[in-house]
Amino acid sequence: MARASRTTSPRKVAILGTRGYPSFYGGFETAIRHLAPDLADLGWDVTVYGRDKAVADAQAGAADPRIHRRYTPGIESKSLSTLSYGLTSALSAMWHKPDVALIMNVANGFWIPLLRMRGIPTLVNVDGIEWERAKWGRAAKAMFKAGAWFVAKFANELVFDAHAIGARWKKDYGRDGVFIPYGGEPSELLPVTDGLEHRSFVLVVARFVPENSIVEFVEAASELSKKWPVVIVGSSGYGGELDERVQALADRSKNVQWLGHVSDDKRLHSLWQHCGVYFHGHSVGGTNPALVQAMALGAPTVARDTIYNREVLGPQGKFFAPDPSEIVRVIDDVMTSDANKEELSQTALRRAADVYTWRKVNDSYAAALERLADR
């Protein structure tokens, strides 16, 4: 049900830094799929910048017609795509001059001075500490760190998706901001995927990068798959050693299914709803959207022991060290006990409902954007 507008007249907001609307690529895109229509409900005139052909036709058909989708050119390469698309979308926003801009990712910080020249206030979601992630090379890390400096220097207001990220920015850059995490979307009970049984399988959903504990999980899964089905969702996106290791595991064990990237929300939500254990190995990046969504669906979750995962799951979460034998031990402890599965499931549901809902997330973004537009 649409809510009454909180704006006295239509305000224009431009959203920069995602692959487009609607997109299922990652956390930023998930957030914008929920936020953009909600802002339109509140009376905002919403434009989402994106990359041409990055939004599949089937996805585009699900777009809210009130959302303006604007595509600008860029260079399609791993090292230059974010910077080039960020520049052209910033130049376009300068021309159209919205009342406020929401920018996702510090890599777009280089272009904030252009928006300031036009008097466009900026709200920036800084994401995680990207320059410390193992998946990036030296040049990319330097780019992210330089972008963060521009954000700290020129952005009007910052968004932190975890309190721990906010503390880090306060320490390193002396900047405060507003805490806005990701939301989870509850779902009616979905059918169990063919070939699986409720609470009978181990699930991992992750991009294949070192900091997501994929190497350790693959080693543990060799042992785990002797007792239970193991379902792996994700890939590196461009092939490589981790994809090859997962494929080899699936080839030698009939109890291992590698599904690759799953863009069908219902299929993915069913896996989370019915798994016996959801393995969350992410070690960096603040509040992880996949973790929050899994919690909202009641997935019995075990997570790598990090400050971010402890913040999201709370004191009743179950955590592991990144060691294959420890992973096997912790997952065994849950999978062999129906009581443990139910306790972790209910704990996750309560935590998600208390803190991580899209209603709270969208309201927080709307309030921050209104403050900047009024300024």
Buried (B, 14 or more C-beta within 10 A) or exposed (E): EEEEBBBEEEBBBBBBBBBBBBBBBBBBBBBBBBBBBBBBBBBBBBBBBBBEEBBEEEBEEEBBEEBBBBBBEBEEEEEEBBBBBBBBBBEBBBEEEBBBBBBBBBBBBBBBEBBBEBEBBBBBBBBBBBBBBEBBEEEBBEBBBBBBBBBBEBBBBBBBBBBBBBEBBEEEBEBEBBEBBBBBBBBEEBEBBEEBEEBEBBBBBBBBBEBBBBBBBBBBBBBBBEBBBBBBBBBBBEEEEBBEBBBEBBEEBEBBBBBEBBEEBEEBBBBBBBBBBBBBBBBBBBBBBBBBBBBBBBBBBBBBBBBBBBBBBBEEBBBBEBEBEBBBEBBBBBBEEEEBBEBBBEBBBBBBEEBBBBEBBBBBBBEBBBBBBEE
